[in-house]
Amino acid sequence: MRISVVVPTFHEEAGIEAFLRQFEGQTLPRPEFEIIVVDGGSEDRTREIASGRADRVIVQTSRGIGGARNDGVALARGGIIATTDADCRVPDDWLERIASHFNDPTVVAVCGPDGPLERSWKARAIFLFVRSVIRLAAHVGVYGTGGTNSAFRRDAFLAVGGYRSLPHSDDIDLGVRIRARGRIVYDPRLYVRLSVRRLERQGYMRTLLLWLRGDLKVLAGRPLEDAEYARQKY
């Protein structure tokens, strides 16, 4: 077992089967990875459907979306942890490319860009801007180890305490802490598409400003630990 894919879910009945089915086409052989679904207490058929295709389906016990990922890592058998979300689409060679980077023993984390699954011009324009900012930040040593598209050595992840319970920017926070243990690789070919349904519902500018505020707080060493993470149905 090389890689454990950890996926948080919450009321994903409509899309969880299609999400899990895409892993049947991964170029990394199926015996070399496992899929762990961590459900946040869905009241629909998310867990029932996921049980037919995932290796493990558990109910989340820790707080926040980072806590859900931590719960999955606690059960993981792979030496590498890959994270994505249930409304994402990953490339067929996603896991194989991730694994190849970890052949370098100095690498502790790998991350890549994401973009909209939906084809609206607004979503494309905003994500083009966000990807440009993330790529520029990577050049100066600040990595956006987003939960939609990242991987970590399990031992390094555990050594820094995993994700902290933050309302957002917990992925940036993890990247800041784990880079002290080795090298982080940004691979632009690890392109993941994600649904912008949350952005559409909450508003693009409002969400981007929330992310920016959270990221700046993390980089300043003052993350928003006192704020509550709210799970929502979509």
Secondary structure, 3 states (H helix, E strand, C coil): CCEEEEEEECCCCCCHHHHHHHHHHCCCCHHHEEEEEEECCCCCCHHHHHCCCCCEEEECCCCHHHHHHHHHHHHCCCCEEEECCCCEECCCCHHHHHHHHCCCCCEEEEECCEEECCCCHHHHHHHHHHHHHHHHHHHCCCCCCCCCCEEEEHHHHHHCCCCCCCCCCHHHHHHHHHHHHCEEEECCCCCEEECCHHHHHHCHHHHHHHHHHHHHHHHCCCCCCCCCCCCCCC
